[in-house]
Amino acid sequence: MCAAKETELIPCSEPKSSKDERDFRPGSLKEMYERTQYKPFLAHYTKTTGEVIDYNVGCWLSCEDLGIIVSCFIMLWSSLLGIYVLLLKAALDTDVKSTALWIFF
């Protein structure tokens, strides 16, 4: 026969919360931003009554994030424009026999 081991139950002094102590994930975006000290890009407007209103300019992105996104778009479109200009120049230089069109396509 197996012997059952008796365990003593210890009453819990603090109430149970919805989060487990092993859960390291933040509960909300606000909590995550507070942990990382993330500051979104806001415009402050003061009404004539003295009330300050914060306008969210960058969809809760920081100014650095907006700069990175804009620079990526500028690089993408400038590289596409550069490729287009090179292909157009090659096609115009060989317009008699259209050699560039036969090489690339």
Secondary structure, DSSP 8 states (H G I E B T S, - for coil): ------------SS---SS-TT--S-SSHHHHHHHHT----EEEEE-TTS-EEEEESSTT--HHHHHHHHHHHHHHHHHHHHHHHHHHHHHHHTTTTTHHHHHH-
